[in-house]
Amino acid sequence: MFDNLSEKFTKIVQNLTSKGKISEQDIKTTLREVRLALLEADVDFTVAKKFISSIEDKAKKENVFSSLTPGQTIIKIVKDEMTSILGEASTGLNIGEDFPTKIMLIGLQGVGKTTTAAKLALHLRKLKNSVLMVGCDLQRPAAIEQIIQLGKELNIEVYNENNQNSSAILIAKEALKYAKEKRINYVIFDTAGRLAIDEELMNELMQINKEIDSDEVLLTLDAMTGQDAVNSGNEFNKYIPISGIILTKMDGDARGGAALSMKAVTGIPIKFVGTGEKPDEIEIFHPDRVASRILGMGDVETLIEKAQKEFDIDQVKNLENKIKKNQFDLNDMLQQFQSIKKMGSMTDLLGMVPGLGSLKGKINSNDISDDKMKKAESIIYSMTPYERSNPESINGSRRNRIANGSGTNITEVNQVLNQFKQMQKMIKQFSGPNGKRNIMQMFNKK
């Protein structure tokens, strides 16, 4: 996510912060590099122009040249301005005055609208809400079957109208009636899309919206289409009042032009982003965190939230006790691998750690790949329970057997065992008499 843009901005930040003094020419050079980086990322020209102009004005007001840390001052101005064009602060979902809160998803075909409906439903259920999904897309073949299947996989209720002569408007009306009777918290209406915006599509959407009186109209857009996504946002908004945007396929968008232009051009806040294909890979959009990641400053808040979601608190307490007693073994290492995998790709996690974002392109991808982690898991699974609890018992003959059982070789088995030893050394910083940082502090952070 934003890999290309982040790489360029990280270099700009490093060049600035390495200078003791900054001249007017340094500022001009930096802003020229920033402008080029934004345009190459497919950011709207007027947005990029306003961005640069605002930084210039603030740099003069801040009297950067007389600052004791001129580089840091400029970086702060850039981060604040980037946060501003992204939308200032995260915008939550509108909540209905009575049961249920009605969320209408709209968008063109192929943007991942139905999948997004399921992701959003799962996100809301994790927050202890009851959720109902409604398939109102009668245009795309198998759209109803898809949402029903997603509902079964995630154990989320789907309203299904068996009447083949029914219309999308009638389905929405009956589903809403059902949700009110059942006192369901949220109803998500997955509507039809087209290859392009046309009168028939917009009339249907406007009628559904009028019938259900939506609390939230979320436009689903494909981030990888760049300025086309921004243009679609403007077009839809002419016909129906859009309250928020969900950008899908953000994990495949290395440029970031749609995200950086959307709020400034359309005036509509981005509320969620899809970060992968899995049902739980959807995130609340936080402009300040995104700006921080683009500038290579990491995103500790999101990293902690991911850890809190995927690491069971009892497991964490147990791990802390084992670390204190120096009893960390290969079973624990395997458990950490499995939890980390749920948090996302290793390269994305690396970008969230302050100071390590710039290393993503320098570290051998094989050293942090998800495939390598899977291979390490296979090696550990090929060990006996005794060997996992007593790694020091793994001699030459045992290593041969483990390699054969996991379909690997001795070198790869040795690499996992060496990795385990390195992890043992690293986690000792969480224990000991010197009062080093306690593991639980991260999970207790609000």
Summary of the structure (lengths in Angstrom):
residues: 446
radius of gyration: 25.4
end to end distance: 25.5
largest distance: 73.5
contacts: 1426
relative contact order: 0.10
helix: 60%
strand: 9%
